[in-house]
């Protein structure tokens, strides 16, 4: 199916929704059972819920009403988790960016996250994973880490950090975090045989609420600590081997991975990456031969020398059948010639793959620019959500990649009508290119 007849301007990377019939379980209610689960068709990266009666829009005393200006919530609490929007170094009580560069901005960003989590009933030590977007990773990575490490002196969350083309406003850094509520049994995963991550304030993975949250990994030989030779194909294989070790140490397996995010230095490497990526996954198992949901973008830069970085989310072994991973397919869509599922559900959540403004019945990108593309993207997301057993009102988090941040206003105009009330949390960045 030819879907690259025009350059997409938007890719709606992830939407998370709470599945019907799931509330906010405690860690004890997620005890593994010995029976293996089979997989049925499903879709989405997110949470599909009966409705958001079991979730809560988080508001912070003294902060401005964000939904009055932008179609997003500061955070949504659902299914034992807090899904926070991306935040920057803005002083929330006066709306101005703090002066002084990357270190003050990182400090203020994390203070904002801390305050937001407190309003949701969580703490910094409950954070399971963060995504850090930097405007200049070469110049600011070390300084950002220095401040970032102060907030997690022990057992830091999993993390991925990339350089993006642009952020909203004057921000040099934007950080988005997900946290487990204190009763979800959050723990850090230590991987036997892998070296300590000295100097890097992150863990290989964390586990909470029946799910595994993995840090971004590159194609580094963990013995020599050097990228493997041969280009993006071997690097992709080594990256997934590294993730496999962390997945197994966390009490999971490859066939229980529900979603991955792939960052490439060059989108032109996508064919070689896809070939190695598709070959790596089990041909049977929990997803019935289907692959996890996925999003793939070109970023401006990666930390380190790798050409590709991948981070994934997985379910733990032995979940009850109702919570076990299931691959989703939208009945009216053709089989997609890409190595990922439309969506995967697990542990009460649905993880939706990245979508663009493609009319799947004509296999073409819709014409007209960012507005029509956003509308078509959201219609695609809506179908994936409904195939997962939910509706857009159940979505708790989305991640948006724009080819040009100058389209931000027009994008929001098209995006907002899909959530006339209580929109989900969100992060929006400019990427180098979309796949």
N, C-alpha and C positions, 0 to 999 in steps of 0.2 A: 504494500500500500504506500503510495507516494504521499508524504505529508510535509515535505520540505520544499513545496513549490514557491513559497515566499518566506521571508524572514519573520518569525514571530516576534512580537513586541512584549509579550507577557507570558509568563509561565506561573500558574498558581501552584506552588510546590506542594504544600501539604495542608490538608484540612483534617481536623480531629473531631470525632463525634462520639457520643456516648450511646451504646447500643440499647435498644428497648429492653426493659426489664432489669437493667443493671443500675444499682445505686452506688454507694460508697463503701465497699467492703473493707474490713480490717484485714491485717496480714494473716490472722488465724483462720479467716474464712477462705483463704486461697491455698489451703493445704493441698499438696499434690496427691493425686490418686494414681494407683498403679496401672490403670487402664490406658491404652494408647488411643488417641483420637483420630478419627477420619476427617477429611477436609471436604467442605462443600464450596460452591462458588460464592464469592463475596467481593466487596470492593471498598477502597478508601484508606487513607492514612488519617485516622482521627477517631472520634467517638460518635457513634450514632446512638441516640437515646430515644426512648419513648417520647420524651420531650425534655425540656430543661428544668422540669420540676425537681430533678435530683441534682441539678447543678446551680451554681450561684455566681452572679456577676459581682466581682470584687471592686469596691470603691474605697478610696483612701481618704480619710478626713483631711481637709485642707488642700487636696489636689483638685485641679480644675476638672470639669466634666468633659472628658475626652470624647465621648460619643456625640457631644454637641458640635464638635469640629471635624472629627474623623470617624469613619465607620469601623470602630474597634473598641474593645474593652481593655482596661488595664490588665485584667486577668480573669480567668474563669476557673472556678473550683468544681471538680466533678470526679466521681469514681476514685476518690481517695488521693487525687492529684490536684496541683495548682498549675495551670498553664498560663504563663505570664507573657505579655507582649514584649517585644524588643524595646529596651529603654536606653536612653542616652544620658549624657552628662548635663542635663537640664535641671536647674533648681526648680523643683515642681511648685514651690510656693510663690514664685514670681515669674516663672516661664522663661527665664534667660539661661543661656548656656554659660557654664562656669568658665572663667578665663584661665589661662596658664598652660594650655596644651593637653597632651595625652594623659598625664598622670592625674591632674585634677579632674579631668573628664571621666576617667576610669573610676576614680574614687566616688564621684557624685553618682555615676551610673549604678554602682554597687550599693551605695546608700539608698538609692531609689528602689532597687530590687529588694533590699532588706526591709524597707518600710512597706512595700507592697506585699511581701510574703507575710509580714506580721499581721497586716489587715486581713489576710486570708487564713490565719491560724497556723502558719508554717514558719520555719526558721531557715537561716542560711545553711545549717548543717543538714537540712532535709532536702536540699537541692540534689537532683539526680544527674542532671546534665545541663550544660550551658553551651550556647552557640555565640561565638565572638566574631563580629565583623569589624575589620579595621580598614581605614582608608589607606594606610601605609604600613604594611606589616614589617618591611625591612627596617624602617626607622623607629617604629613604635612598639614592636612586639615585646622586647625585653622590658621596657618601661611599663607597659600594660601588665605584664606578668608580675612585676615587683609589687604593684598595688593590689592586683587580683589575689595574690598569695596571702595577703594580710587578712582577707575575709574567710579563708579556709586554711588555717594553720595545721589542721589535721583532717585526714580523710576527705580531700576535695572531690567534687563531682567529676563525672566524665565530661569531656569538652572537645569541641572542634573550633578551630580558629582559622579564618581565611581573610584575605584582602579582597574587598569588593570595589566596584567602580565608583560608587557614590552612596552616600547615606542622606537621609532627609535632613535639611537644615545645615548647620555648621558642625555637625558631629564628626569627630575623628574615630569614635568607637561606638558600637551598639551591641548590647548584650541581651540575649534572650535566654531565660532559664525555665525549666520545669522542676517542680518540687513535689515530693511525696508528703502527705500529711504525716504527723508524728506517729500515728498508729500503723503505718504501712511497712514497718520493719526495714527501713533503708539501711543498706550495708555496702561497703566498698569491696570490690573483687580484687584479690591478689592472684597473679598468674604465675604458677610455678615455672621456673626456667627462664622467665623474662627478667631483665634487669630493672632495678628501681628507677622510677622516673624522676631522678634527682634534677632539680633545677626547673622542673615543670609542674606547676600547681594543678595537676589533674590526676585522675585515677584511670586505669585501663577500662574499668566498667563499674557501674553500680547496679544494685538489685533492689527493687521495691515493688510491693503489690503484685507479685507474680510476673514482673517484666524486667528485662535486662537492658540497660542503657549503656551503649559502648561509646568510647571516645573515637574520634577520627583517627584513622591509621593510614600510613603510607607504606610503600614497598621497600621497607628497610629490613635488611637481614639483622635480626635482633641480637645476633652474636657479634658481628663486626660493626653494627650500628651504621652501615653504609647502604645506600640504595642498591638494589640488585641491578645488574647490567642487562641491556637488551631492549630498553624502551618501555612504553606504557603497557604492553601486553604482559611481560614478566613482572612488572611492578604491580599490576592489578592482581595477578595470582598471589604474589608475596603479601600484598595488603590483605587479601582475604584469608591467607594462611595465618597471619597475625591476629586477625579478628576471630578466626576459628578457635585459637588458643584461649582467648579471653572469653568467648562464648561458652566453651567447655568448662573453664574454671568457674563460671557463674552458674553452672548447673543447667545448661541449655545445650542446644545442638544446631547445626546449620539449617536443618529442615524446620526449625522453629523460629527462624528470623522472619519478622513481619514487614520490615521496611528498611530501606537504605537510602542514603544521600551520597551522591558521587560528585566531587568537585574536580574538574580538570583544568590544567593550565591552558590547554588548547583544545577547543571543541573538535578540531580536526582529528584528534586522537580517539574520538568516540567509537569508531568502528573496531579499532584494535582493542580498546578497553572492553567493548561489548562482547567480542569473541572470547576473551579470557574470562570475563565475568560470567557469561552464560554457561561456560564449560565447568565452572567450579561448583555449581549448586547440585544437590542431590536430585536424581531423576524420579525418586519416589519419596515417600515419607508424609509428613503432616500436611503439606500443601498439595499432595496428589500430583507431583511433577511440575507444578507451577512455581514461579519464582516470587520473591517478596515484592511488595510495592516499592517504587523507586522514583527519585527525581535526580536529574543530572544537569549541571550547568557548568559553564566556563567561568572561573574566577580570575581576578586580576593577578593573584599570587597566592602561594602556599608557604607555610612555615617549613623550612627545610628544603631539600633538593628534589623531592619527589615530583612526578608529573601528575599524580592522581592521589586523592585522599578520599577515603570512604568511611562513613560512620553508619552504624546499624542499630536497630532495636529488635529484641527477640523476646519470646515468651519462655518461661522456665519449663523444665520437663515436668510432666505429670499433672498438668492442670486438669480440672474436671472437664468432661467433654463439652459442656456449654461454654467454657472459657477458652478452649484450645484454638489454635490458629486455624483459620479457614480462608481460602482464596475466594475472591468475589469476581464475578463477571457480569457486566451489564448485558441483559438478554438481547437488546436491539443492536449492540455494537458488533462489528466484525472482529475476528481474531486479530489482535494487534501484533505486528512483526517485530516486537521489541522484547528484551529479556526482563520483563517484570509483569506483575499482575496489576489489574486495574485498582484493586484494593485488597487488603487482608484485614480480617478482624481477629482480635484476641483479647482475652481478659476484659471483655465488656467495651472495648474500643475498636474503632475502624480506622485503618491507616490507608489513606488515599494517595495514589501515585500523582506525580506532577501532571498537570493538564495545561494545554494551550488552547487557543481559539480555533480549533480544527473541527469542521463539520464532519463527523465520522461517517455520515451517510454518503458524502461526496468525496471524502478523503482529501479535503482541501482546507487550507487556512482561509478563514472568512476575510473578505476585503473590507477596507474602510478605516484601518488604523486601530489605535489602542481601545477606543470605545467599543466597537463591535467585537474585537478580539476578547476583551474582558467579559462582555456579555456571553459570548459563546463558551468561553472557558468556564464561567459560572454555571451555565446550563449543563455542561459536561460533568462538572463537579456534582451538581444536583442529582443527575442520574446515577452517578456512582454512589452517592450517599443513600439514595432511595433503594438501590440494589443491596445495600448493606443493612437495610431495615430501619433507616432513620429519615430525617428531613433536615433541611438547612438550618432550621431553628435549633437542632441538636448539636451543631458544630461548635466546638470549644476553642479551636486554634487553627489558624492558617498562616502559611508562609508564602510571600509573594516575591517573585523575581521579575524585575523590569529590565528591558534592554536599555532604557533611557529614563533616568529619574525625572526628566523634564515632563514625562507623561503622567506624573504622580496625580495631578489634579484631575485630569480626564479619566484616569483609571478609577479614582475614588468615586466619581460621578456614576460610572457604570456599575461599580461594585456595590455601592450603598443600597440600592433598591432590593437586593437579594436578602438583606437583613434590616427590615424596617424597624425592628426592635431588638435590643440586646445583642449586638453583633459579637462575634468571637474575638478572642485575643489575636494579635497579628504582628508579624514582622515583615518589613518591606525593604528590599535592597536592590541596587542596580548591579547586574552581573555583566560579564564580558560577552556572553552569548548563551543561547538556549538550545537545548537538544530536543 
